[in-house]
């Protein structure tokens, strides 16, 4: 013999209120457990394409549900909290390295006088 335990009834969604506690009659917004890639891009202030690239590479923790990527709320915020802090010295080192790389890639300019 098996016992069936019914779930308790769900409470009705509360309504949102305006300033002063006046009910608007509209359902309160429901907090989502996951972000879309577009929402994550807005949070990180990145382009949608860059965010998709980071999701596909595994840099941003995400799950593929069917043909759709979702980013779990808790995992994203833990990932952000675990990122290393950046100092101005780190940024200057990075900019110097980029400038050196660009200088190496530029073709050497030959002066017209030197060709003759």
C-alpha positions as CSV (number, residue, x, y, z in Angstrom):
1,X,0.0,0.0,0.0
2,X,1.4,3.4,-0.9
3,X,0.5,6.6,0.7
4,X,0.0,9.7,-1.5
5,X,0.9,12.9,0.2
6,X,-0.7,15.9,-1.5
7,X,1.3,19.0,-2.0
8,X,0.1,22.0,-0.1
9,X,-1.7,24.6,-2.2
10,X,0.5,27.3,-3.7
11,X,0.0,30.7,-2.4
12,X,-1.4,33.2,-4.9
13,X,1.2,35.5,-6.3
14,X,1.2,38.8,-4.5
15,X,0.6,42.0,-6.3
16,X,3.2,44.7,-6.7
17,X,2.7,48.0,-4.9
18,X,3.4,51.6,-5.7
19,X,5.1,54.0,-3.3
20,X,3.0,54.3,-0.2
21,X,1.9,50.7,-0.3
22,X,-1.0,51.0,-2.8
23,X,-1.6,47.8,-4.7
24,X,-1.3,48.1,-8.5
25,X,-3.4,45.0,-9.1
26,X,-0.6,43.5,-11.3
27,X,1.2,40.4,-10.3
28,X,4.6,41.0,-8.6
29,X,7.6,40.2,-10.9
30,X,8.9,36.7,-10.4
31,X,12.7,36.4,-9.9
32,X,14.2,34.0,-12.4
33,X,16.7,31.3,-11.5
34,X,18.5,31.8,-14.8
35,X,19.7,34.6,-17.0
36,X,19.5,34.6,-20.8
37,X,22.6,35.4,-22.7
38,X,21.2,38.8,-23.5
39,X,20.6,39.5,-19.8
40,X,24.1,38.3,-19.0
41,X,25.5,40.6,-21.7
42,X,23.7,43.6,-20.2
43,X,24.9,42.7,-16.7
44,X,28.5,42.4,-17.9
45,X,28.2,45.3,-20.3
46,X,29.5,43.2,-23.2
47,X,28.2,42.8,-26.7
48,X,25.9,39.9,-27.3
49,X,28.4,38.3,-29.7
50,X,31.2,38.5,-27.1
51,X,29.0,37.0,-24.4
52,X,28.0,34.1,-26.7
53,X,31.7,33.5,-27.4
54,X,32.5,33.4,-23.7
55,X,29.5,31.1,-23.0
56,X,30.5,28.7,-25.8
57,X,34.1,28.6,-24.6
58,X,33.1,27.8,-21.1
59,X,34.5,31.0,-19.6
60,X,31.0,32.0,-18.4
61,X,29.3,29.1,-16.5
62,X,26.2,28.2,-18.6
63,X,24.0,25.3,-19.5
64,X,22.5,24.4,-22.8
65,X,18.9,23.5,-22.6
66,X,17.8,22.2,-25.9
67,X,19.0,24.8,-28.4
68,X,19.1,27.6,-25.8
69,X,21.9,28.7,-23.5
70,X,21.0,29.8,-19.9
71,X,23.2,31.1,-17.2
72,X,22.3,30.0,-13.7
73,X,21.9,33.1,-11.4
74,X,24.0,31.7,-8.5
75,X,26.8,30.3,-10.7
76,X,27.2,33.6,-12.5
77,X,27.4,35.6,-9.4
78,X,29.9,33.1,-7.8
79,X,32.0,33.3,-11.0
80,X,32.0,37.1,-10.8
81,X,33.0,37.0,-7.1
82,X,35.9,34.6,-7.8
83,X,37.4,36.7,-10.6
84,X,40.8,38.2,-9.7
85,X,40.9,41.8,-8.8
86,X,42.7,44.1,-11.4
87,X,45.0,46.9,-10.5
88,X,46.0,49.9,-12.6
89,X,49.5,48.3,-12.8
90,X,47.9,45.2,-14.5
91,X,46.2,47.4,-17.0
92,X,49.4,49.4,-17.8
93,X,51.3,46.1,-18.3
94,X,48.6,44.8,-20.6
95,X,48.5,48.0,-22.7
96,X,52.3,48.0,-22.9
97,X,52.3,44.4,-24.2
98,X,49.6,45.3,-26.8
99,X,51.6,48.3,-28.0
100,X,54.7,46.1,-28.4
101,X,52.8,43.5,-30.3
102,X,51.4,46.2,-32.6
103,X,54.8,47.6,-33.2
104,X,56.2,44.2,-34.2
105,X,53.3,43.7,-36.6
106,X,53.8,47.0,-38.4
107,X,56.0,46.8,-41.5
108,X,59.2,48.8,-41.3
109,X,58.9,52.0,-43.1
110,X,61.6,52.6,-45.6
111,X,62.7,56.1,-46.3
112,X,62.8,57.1,-50.0
113,X,66.4,58.5,-49.6
114,X,67.6,55.1,-48.4
115,X,66.3,53.3,-51.5
116,X,68.5,55.2,-53.9
